[in-house]
């Protein structure tokens, strides 16, 4: 065989092998931290030279257009900041706060009543606004310095400011000086949280939920965190956000282990009634394990019988929930991802249709490129079920 012919055969073989690896879901070099789309894009970029690269780009563009034609949101338009559309009421409140009207913020929080999940969400909305511009919060303090709701929002603002100062990344990747600043700010947030707890309605778990992020950042010993958790569950035993925050504490990446996190998650799920969505916890525990352990292969890991059973339980839980329950969107994001990995593409597409357009939630938010991770999984499932 002449050299030109041999080179041609080798090139053809390489192209065929690349095509086969692209086509087989199980052979993707994908990890949860980097995201499926990023890996695929990196592979495409590496082989994009010449006509083969141009052809691959054209194919990718055509396939993306086919999915968009079915009513899905283009990749560039995906909102990575929010898990769902922002309610008009929240937008109006934030605009009023920007104008310095603290009374609108106070009324917004009061309107949550004893819906502790909603109260927590509204506190975090106000705290996020104050962390950027606290003029309205200072005005509130001048007008009503002993207001319990003010103490609560101020405490959570201190938490948000501390975590913003820390920045993203593992502790080992953050400069020592920044960590010292972070810990100092958290100590102040802890004191503010304890004051909010002192003046709060005795039935309100939210001031104690505010301290959960303090406990993670300062590394509370297990017995201290368990005492905090007991205060929360005595007041709100089934607040989903409280459970998801506690799960973070028990994860291996913070102060626990995969085993402790999964045990906590299963206990939480078992305590929930249909429609309360606590079955989200085991899904998150499995996802955290996959994200933390480089030895796991998502294609194999998520097909384990116990994870399929956890997904089935979550689907049943979701079916029993109020369709308008704002917590449901968190479940749908995670279900879409796990159903995709389990080759249950039709069921995955059903979840993608509910959440499409807003992807500011795990698992997408864990990726360096959330849009890439989301679009790769969504478009794969859509092509399998609707385009063949």
Secondary structure, DSSP 4 states (H G I P E B T S, - for coil): --HHHHHHHHHHHHHHHHHHHHH-GGG----TTT-HHHHHHHHHHHT-SHHHHHHHHHHHHHHHHHHHHTTPPPGGG-BSS-SSPPPHHHHHHHHHHHTT-HHHHHHHHHTTTT-HHHHHHHHHHHHHHHHH--HHHHHHHHH-TT-HHHHHHHHHHHHHHHHHHH-SS-GGGS-HHHHHHHHHHHHHHHHHHHHHHHHS-TT--HHHHHHHHHHHHHT--HHHHHHHHHHHHHH-TT-HHHHHHHHHHHSTTTTS-HHHHHHHHHHHHHHPPTTS-TTHHHHHHHHHHHHH-TT--HHHHTTSHHHHHHHHHHHHHHHHS-TT-TTHHHHHHHHHHHHHHTT-HHHHHHHHHHHTTB--STTGGGSTTHHHHHHHHHHHHHIIIII-
